[in-house]
Amino acid sequence: MSEGRVYLVGAGPGDPDLLTLKGLRLLREADVVVYDRLIDKRLLDHCKSDAELVDAGKFPDGRGRSQSHINNLLVTSAREGKRVVRLKGGDPFVFGRGGEEVEALREAGIPFEVTPGVTSAVAAPAYAGIPLTHRDYSSAFTVITGSVAPGRQDMEHDWTVIAKMPGTLVILMGWRQLAEIADALIVAGKPKNTPAAVVSWGATVHQKSASGSLDTIAEVAKRAGLGAPAAIIVGDVARMHDRLNWYEEMPLFGRRIVVTRTRQQAGRLSALLAELGAHVLEIPAIEVQRLDEFSDLDLCLRSLADFDWIVFTSANAVRAVCDRLIEIGMDIRAFHGLRVAVVGKATALALLARGVKADLVPSSAVSRRLGEELVEQGIAGRNVLLPRSEIASEELPRILSAGGAVVRQVDAYRTVLPTESREMAKEAFSEGVDAVTFASSSSVNNMLELLDGDASYLSEVAVACIGPVTAEAASGRGLKVDIVAKEATIASLIESLVEHFSE
């Protein structure tokens, strides 16, 4: 059996994009991932499909796995020859008990590595616009914990010393003792009007922050609805919070937005929404699956030379056709002599990524306009191949046939309802959602099916549609459509969301 190894990896303070490149590589290679309670669970999407994921979360009240249990789990898994990632919030060696874990590994003879992470001591203030050092205010900073291990009175803070330390003071794990800490600093000689700030859930979509002075900060933070986990910042730099607080001012900050696209397609939309501060909830309303039987599609692909046009109405159709070409021993050279039409820019880009440039992209990304512009091209008497989903609308083939084309429709893939999304959808809408995005008519119909046809789940939610066809489908199902993108593109949909929430 090969020798196992344990990698302590700092996950950063919350924003999954703050994971280091090395941490990402190790996460992708891990056989076992033992993760903390406060990490962003989206990080686990990077794990191998067969990786064992172990929640090692500990709660402030003592619930959860004990540290000795975690240590034993790391040792046992490594002795089985596995690559183990211990994914820890922030940095493993900054109040993360990483030192205790590597001591246990060393004692057991288990090889280990440590990959540092971005500590919340630095990230939380930064995401609230507070630089820990500043040429005009502070040339040093000190990080302490607001609570010490039980029974370790020898490690209790000497507030008299701390109060006299120059620069900025950052206190982690001190939310419950905030009032006592502020009083202790004042009694120890810190001026009561010293600027102070608190950042709760720093560098996450749940972030809240507040600023005041040392004698008011406990009350100000409580009134602002802050809570643990929190970073407390004391010093002149805290006065910069109100002026430089950038993260909480992002256009979609804190908005809970549901993305209903397939898991394969949700990535770009979700990432762009997250960049604007949104709390993205990916609840796929559609799942794309391979056909069970390919004989009809294969027959059409092997006789592509018999067609004048091939028409793609989605990126899914592009992927299905191009993938199947490879599987039957062909490639994109089979498109030679064919003219290619696509429904919109996104589909054109998917096709271009496969090495084929579309001959026709309609002026608006809807099937009706695609059909009309194909007819204008002189489609009469032409053979047209239309590879699509098995439940696609009949509008496009009807327009083409009326224009004189000989249309051959063929199933290229199937779309099904992802039943595992049912519980996620009901839970999300019950907890409260600001907006739901729909990129197709089928996503509207499927989401309502996931909600057992109960449109009341969406009565207080802004319904955002990528185009008029999708909006029409939503309206037809009894939904009030609040947002329709000016163009049927992801960028336009996001722009429309920003405009809606800025009104």
C-alpha positions in Angstrom: 0.0 0.0 0.0 1.3 3.5 -0.9 2.1 5.9 1.9 -0.7 8.3 2.7 -0.1 12.0 3.4 -2.1 14.8 5.1 -2.2 18.3 3.7 -3.4 21.1 6.0 -5.0 23.6 3.6 -6.2 27.1 4.5 -9.5 27.6 2.9 -9.5 31.4 3.5 -12.1 33.4 5.4 -15.2 32.7 3.3 -15.0 33.9 -0.3 -14.1 30.7 -2.2 -12.1 32.7 -4.7 -9.5 33.4 -1.9 -8.3 29.7 -1.9 -4.7 29.5 -3.1 -3.8 27.8 -6.4 -1.9 25.1 -4.5 -4.9 24.6 -2.2 -7.1 24.1 -5.2 -4.8 21.6 -6.7 -4.6 19.6 -3.5 -8.3 19.7 -3.1 -8.8 18.3 -6.6 -6.4 15.4 -5.9 -7.6 14.5 -2.4 -9.1 11.1 -1.6 -10.5 12.4 1.7 -11.4 15.9 2.6 -12.0 16.8 6.2 -13.5 20.2 6.3 -14.5 22.9 8.9 -18.0 24.1 9.6 -17.4 27.7 8.4 -15.9 27.0 5.0 -17.9 27.9 1.9 -19.3 24.6 0.7 -18.8 25.6 -2.9 -15.2 24.7 -2.4 -16.2 21.0 -2.2 -17.4 21.2 -5.8 -13.7 21.0 -6.8 -13.3 17.6 -5.2 -13.2 14.3 -7.1 -16.5 12.7 -7.6 -15.4 9.7 -5.5 -13.7 11.7 -2.7 -14.8 11.0 0.8 -16.1 14.3 2.4 -16.1 14.5 6.1 -17.8 17.4 8.1 -15.5 18.0 11.0 -17.3 21.2 12.2 -17.1 22.3 15.8 -19.6 24.7 17.3 -18.8 27.4 20.0 -21.0 25.5 22.4 -18.9 22.4 22.1 -21.2 20.4 19.7 -19.5 18.6 16.8 -16.5 16.4 16.5 -13.8 16.7 19.2 -10.3 17.7 18.3 -9.0 14.2 19.3 -11.6 12.6 17.0 -10.4 14.8 14.1 -6.7 13.9 14.8 -7.5 10.2 14.9 -9.5 10.5 11.6 -6.5 12.2 9.8 -4.1 9.5 11.1 -6.4 6.6 10.3 -7.1 7.8 6.7 -3.4 8.5 6.0 -2.5 5.0 7.2 -4.9 3.6 4.7 -2.7 5.1 2.0 -5.0 8.0 1.2 -4.2 11.6 0.3 -6.0 13.6 2.9 -6.8 17.3 2.8 -7.7 18.9 6.1 -9.6 22.0 4.8 -9.5 24.6 7.5 -11.1 28.0 7.6 -8.7 31.0 7.3 -5.1 29.9 7.9 -4.4 26.6 9.6 -1.8 28.1 11.9 -3.7 31.3 12.9 -6.1 30.3 15.8 -7.0 27.3 13.7 -5.6 24.5 16.0 -3.5 23.4 13.0 -0.5 23.2 15.3 -2.2 20.6 17.4 -3.1 18.5 14.4 0.4 18.4 12.9 1.7 17.5 16.4 -0.6 14.5 16.3 0.5 13.6 12.8 4.2 13.9 13.7 3.7 11.7 16.7 2.0 9.1 14.6 4.7 9.2 12.0 2.4 10.5 9.3 3.9 12.8 6.6 2.2 16.2 6.2 2.4 19.5 4.5 0.9 22.9 5.4 -0.6 25.2 2.7 -1.2 28.6 4.3 -4.5 30.4 3.7 -5.8 34.0 3.9 -6.6 34.6 7.6 -9.8 36.4 8.6 -7.7 38.7 10.7 -6.5 40.3 7.5 -9.4 39.5 5.1 -12.4 40.6 7.2 -11.0 44.2 7.7 -10.0 44.4 4.1 -13.5 43.4 2.9 -14.9 46.2 5.1 -12.5 48.8 3.7 -10.2 48.8 6.8 -6.4 48.7 6.0 -4.6 47.3 9.1 -1.6 49.5 8.3 -1.6 53.0 6.9 1.2 55.5 6.6 -0.9 58.1 8.4 -2.4 55.9 11.1 -0.7 52.7 11.8 2.7 51.1 11.2 2.0 47.8 13.0 -0.9 45.5 13.9 -1.4 42.9 16.6 -3.7 39.9 16.4 -5.1 38.3 19.5 -7.9 35.9 20.4 -10.9 37.1 22.4 -11.1 33.8 24.3 -8.4 31.4 25.6 -8.5 27.6 26.2 -10.4 26.6 29.3 -8.2 26.2 32.4 -5.3 28.2 30.9 -5.3 31.2 33.2 -1.6 31.5 32.4 -2.6 32.6 28.9 -5.1 35.3 29.9 -4.4 38.6 28.3 -2.7 41.4 30.2 -4.9 44.3 28.9 -2.5 46.9 30.4 0.2 45.7 28.0 -2.2 45.3 25.1 -3.7 48.7 25.5 -0.2 50.3 25.2 0.7 48.4 22.0 1.2 50.7 19.0 -0.9 50.5 15.8 -4.0 48.4 15.1 -5.4 45.7 17.4 -7.4 42.8 15.7 -9.4 40.5 18.0 -10.8 37.2 16.7 -13.3 35.0 18.5 -14.3 37.8 20.8 -17.9 38.6 19.8 -19.4 37.2 23.1 -16.9 39.2 25.1 -17.0 42.4 23.0 -18.4 44.6 25.8 -16.0 43.2 28.4 -13.0 43.6 26.0 -13.8 47.2 25.2 -14.2 48.0 28.9 -10.9 46.2 29.7 -9.0 48.2 27.2 -10.5 51.5 28.4 -9.7 50.6 32.1 -6.2 49.7 30.9 -5.7 53.2 29.5 -7.0 53.1 25.9 -8.9 56.3 25.2 -12.6 55.6 25.1 -12.9 57.6 21.8 -10.5 55.3 20.0 -12.0 54.3 16.7 -13.3 50.7 16.6 -15.1 48.4 14.1 -16.6 45.0 14.0 -16.9 42.8 10.9 -19.3 39.8 11.1 -19.0 37.0 8.6 -16.2 38.8 6.8 -15.5 38.2 3.2 -18.8 36.3 2.7 -22.2 37.2 1.3 -23.4 37.4 4.8 -21.0 40.1 5.8 -22.2 42.9 8.1 -20.0 45.6 9.6 -20.3 48.6 11.9 -18.0 51.2 13.3 -17.9 53.5 16.3 -15.6 54.2 19.2 -14.3 51.9 21.9 -17.0 53.0 24.4 -19.9 52.6 21.9 -18.8 49.7 19.6 -20.5 46.9 21.6 -23.9 48.6 21.5 -23.5 49.8 17.9 -22.6 46.3 16.6 -25.5 44.7 18.5 -27.9 47.3 17.1 -26.6 46.6 13.6 -27.5 43.0 13.9 -24.0 41.6 13.9 -22.9 38.3 15.5 -20.3 35.6 15.5 -18.0 34.9 13.8 -16.6 38.4 14.0 -13.4 40.3 13.8 -13.0 43.3 16.1 -10.6 46.1 14.9 -9.4 48.8 17.3 -7.3 51.7 16.2 -7.3 54.8 14.0 -7.6 52.8 10.8 -11.1 51.8 11.9 -12.3 55.3 11.1 -11.7 54.5 7.4 -14.6 51.9 7.4 -17.4 54.3 6.6 -15.5 55.8 3.6 -13.9 52.7 2.1 -16.4 49.9 2.8 -16.5 48.6 -0.7 -17.8 45.0 -0.5 -21.1 45.8 1.1 -21.7 48.5 -1.5 -21.6 46.1 -4.5 -24.7 46.3 -6.6 -26.1 42.9 -5.8 -24.5 42.5 -2.3 -26.4 40.1 -0.1 -29.2 39.5 -2.7 -30.3 35.8 -2.7 -30.5 34.9 -6.4 -31.6 31.5 -7.7 -29.9 30.2 -10.9 -32.0 27.5 -12.5 -29.6 26.5 -15.4 -28.1 23.1 -15.7 -25.0 22.4 -13.5 -22.9 22.5 -16.6 -24.2 25.9 -17.7 -24.7 27.6 -14.4 -21.0 28.4 -13.8 -20.6 31.7 -15.7 -23.9 33.2 -14.6 -23.2 32.2 -11.0 -19.7 33.5 -11.1 -20.7 36.9 -12.5 -23.5 37.3 -10.0 -21.1 36.4 -7.2 -18.6 39.0 -8.4 -21.4 41.6 -7.9 -21.9 40.4 -4.3 -24.9 38.2 -4.8 -25.6 35.1 -2.7 -26.1 32.6 -5.5 -28.3 29.6 -5.0 -27.8 27.0 -7.8 -31.0 25.0 -8.1 -30.9 23.3 -11.5 -34.4 23.0 -13.0 -33.1 21.1 -16.0 -30.7 18.2 -16.3 -29.3 17.3 -19.7 -28.8 13.6 -20.3 -27.5 11.5 -23.2 -29.9 9.6 -25.3 -30.5 6.0 -24.6 -30.4 5.2 -28.3 -28.4 7.0 -31.0 -29.4 5.3 -34.3 -31.5 8.2 -35.7 -28.8 10.8 -34.8 -26.0 8.7 -36.1 -27.8 8.2 -39.4 -28.2 11.9 -39.8 -24.6 12.7 -38.8 -23.2 10.1 -41.3 -25.3 11.7 -44.1 -24.5 15.3 -43.3 -23.6 15.8 -47.0 -27.2 15.4 -47.8 -28.2 18.6 -45.9 -27.8 22.2 -46.9 -28.2 23.7 -43.4 -27.7 22.5 -39.8 -29.5 24.6 -37.2 -28.5 24.7 -33.5 -31.0 26.1 -31.0 -28.8 25.7 -27.9 -25.3 25.2 -26.7 -26.5 21.8 -25.4 -27.3 20.7 -29.0 -23.8 21.8 -30.1 -22.2 19.8 -27.4 -24.4 16.7 -28.1 -23.7 16.7 -31.8 -20.0 17.4 -31.7 -19.4 14.9 -28.9 -21.4 12.2 -30.9 -19.4 13.0 -34.0 -16.2 12.0 -32.2 -17.8 8.9 -30.7 -18.7 7.6 -34.1 -15.2 8.3 -35.6 -16.0 11.6 -37.3 -15.1 15.2 -36.4 -16.0 18.8 -37.4 -14.7 18.3 -40.9 -18.1 16.7 -41.5 -19.6 20.2 -41.5 -17.7 21.0 -44.8 -20.1 22.3 -47.3 -22.9 22.8 -44.8 -24.2 26.2 -43.8 -24.7 26.5 -40.0 -27.3 28.6 -38.2 -27.5 29.2 -34.4 -30.2 30.8 -32.2 -27.9 33.3 -30.5 -24.5 34.5 -29.4 -24.1 32.0 -26.6 -24.7 29.1 -29.0 -22.4 30.7 -31.6 -19.6 30.8 -29.0 -20.2 27.2 -28.1 -19.9 26.3 -31.7 -16.8 28.4 -32.2 -15.2 26.7 -29.3 -15.5 23.5 -31.4 -13.8 25.2 -34.4 -16.9 26.1 -36.4 -18.0 29.6 -37.2 -21.8 30.1 -37.6 -23.0 31.4 -41.0 -26.2 32.9 -39.5 -26.8 34.4 -36.0 -30.2 36.1 -35.9 -30.7 39.7 -34.8 -32.5 38.5 -31.7 -31.9 35.2 -29.9 -35.4 33.7 -30.3 -36.4 30.7 -32.4 -39.1 32.8 -34.2 -36.5 35.3 -35.4 -34.1 32.5 -36.3 -36.7 30.9 -38.5 -37.7 34.2 -40.2 -34.1 35.0 -41.1 -33.5 31.5 -42.4 -36.5 31.9 -44.7 -35.2 35.3 -45.8 -31.9 33.5 -46.8 -33.9 31.5 -49.3 -34.5 28.3 -47.5 -37.2 27.0 -49.9 -36.3 23.5 -51.2 -33.3 23.2 -48.9 -32.7 20.3 -46.6 -32.4 21.4 -43.0 -31.1 19.3 -40.1 -32.5 20.3 -36.7 -30.8 18.4 -33.9 -32.6 19.3 -30.6 -34.0 18.2 -27.3 -36.7 15.6 -27.5 -39.2 18.0 -25.9 -38.3 21.1 -28.0 -41.0 23.5 -29.3 -42.5 23.0 -32.7 -42.4 26.7 -33.6 -39.1 26.8 -35.5 -39.7 23.7 -37.7 -43.2 25.0 -38.4 -41.8 28.4 -39.7 -39.1 26.6 -41.7 -41.6 24.2 -43.3 -43.9 27.0 -44.1 -41.0 28.7 -45.9 -40.5 25.7 -48.1 -37.7 23.9 -46.3 -37.5 20.2 -46.0 -36.9 19.8 -42.2 -35.4 16.7 -40.6 -35.8 16.9 -36.8 -33.7 14.5 -34.7 -33.3 14.1 -31.0 -29.7 14.9 -29.9 -30.1 14.9 -26.2 -32.8 14.7 -23.5 -33.7 17.0 -20.7 -35.2 15.7 -17.5 -36.3 17.1 -14.2 -33.6 16.9 -11.6 -35.6 15.5 -8.7 -32.8 16.2 -6.2 -33.6 19.9 -6.7 -37.1 19.6 -5.3 -36.1 19.9 -1.6 -33.5 22.6 -2.4 -36.1 24.7 -4.2 -38.8 24.5 -1.5 -36.2 25.2 1.2 -34.7 28.2 -0.6 -38.0 29.9 -1.5 -39.4 29.3 2.0 -36.3 30.9 3.6 -36.6 33.9 1.2 -35.2 34.7 -2.2 -34.8 38.1 -3.9 -34.7 36.9 -7.5 -35.0 33.8 -9.6 -33.4 33.7 -13.1 -34.9 31.7 -16.0 -33.0 31.1 -19.2 -35.6 29.0 -21.0 -39.2 28.1 -21.0 -38.5 24.6 -19.9 -36.7 25.9 -16.8 -39.8 27.9 -15.9 -42.1 24.8 -16.3 -39.7 22.5 -14.5 -39.2 24.9 -11.5 -42.9 25.1 -11.0 -43.1 21.3 -11.2 -40.3 21.1 -8.5 -42.6 23.4 -6.4 -45.6 21.0 -7.0 -47.2 23.7 -9.3 -47.5 26.2 -6.4 -46.6 29.6 -7.9 -47.1 31.2 -4.5 -43.6 30.3 -3.7 -42.5 32.9 -6.2 -45.1 35.6 -5.3 -42.6 37.8 -3.4 -39.6 37.0 -5.7 -38.4 39.1 -8.6 -38.7 36.8 -11.7 -36.0 37.5 -14.2 -36.1 36.1 -17.7 -33.4 36.0 -20.4 -35.8 37.0 -23.2 -39.4 37.5 -24.3 -40.1 33.9 -25.1 -39.1 32.8 -21.6 -41.0 35.7 -20.1 -44.1 34.7 -22.1 -43.8 31.2 -20.7 -43.5 32.5 -17.2 -46.5 34.8 -17.5 -48.5 31.9 -19.0 -47.8 29.9 -15.8 -49.2 32.7 -13.6 -45.9 34.3 -12.7 -45.4 38.1 -12.5 -42.3 38.8 -14.6 -40.3 41.7 -13.2 -37.2 41.6 -15.3 -36.7 40.8 -19.0 -33.2 41.1 -20.4 -32.8 43.6 -23.3 -30.8 41.0 -25.2 -31.0 37.2 -24.7 -27.5 37.0 -23.2 -26.1 36.4 -19.7 -24.5 39.8 -19.6 -27.8 41.5 -20.5 -29.7 39.5 -17.9 -27.2 40.5 -15.2 -27.4 44.1 -16.3 -31.1 44.0 -16.0 -30.9 42.5 -12.5 -28.6 45.3 -11.4 -30.9 48.0 -12.8 -33.9 46.4 -11.0 -32.3 46.4 -7.6 -30.8 49.8 -8.0 -34.2 51.5 -8.5 
